[in-house]
Amino acid sequence: MKQNVGGIDRILRIVVGVALIAAAATGTVGAWGWIGIVPLATGLIGWCPPYAIFGVNTCKTKTEG
């Protein structure tokens, strides 16, 4: 798996994922808040299946030189 999630995208995914999980764990939102596991996981591993399918890549490209 080649990483396709980078930088700010990863940070936002992790923050949103943790916030949703915390809200679900405290009962602030319903059980749907556990969906926060998905953005948390994709942020931590740096790979998103829909990005791979649609050819999206938010990682910085390395320039040779």
Rosetta blueprint (number, residue, H / E / L):
1 M L
2 K L
3 Q L
4 N L
5 V L
6 G L
7 G H
8 I H
9 D H
10 R H
11 I H
12 L H
13 R H
14 I H
15 V H
16 V H
17 G H
18 V H
19 A H
20 L H
21 I H
22 A H
23 A H
24 A H
25 A H
26 T L
27 G L
28 T L
29 V L
30 G L
31 A H
32 W H
33 G H
34 W H
35 I H
36 G H
37 I H
38 V H
39 P H
40 L H
41 A H
42 T H
43 G H
44 L H
45 I H
46 G L
47 W L
48 C L
49 P H
50 P H
51 Y H
52 A H
53 I H
54 F H
55 G L
56 V L
57 N L
58 T L
59 C L
60 K L
61 T L
62 K L
63 T L
64 E L
65 G L
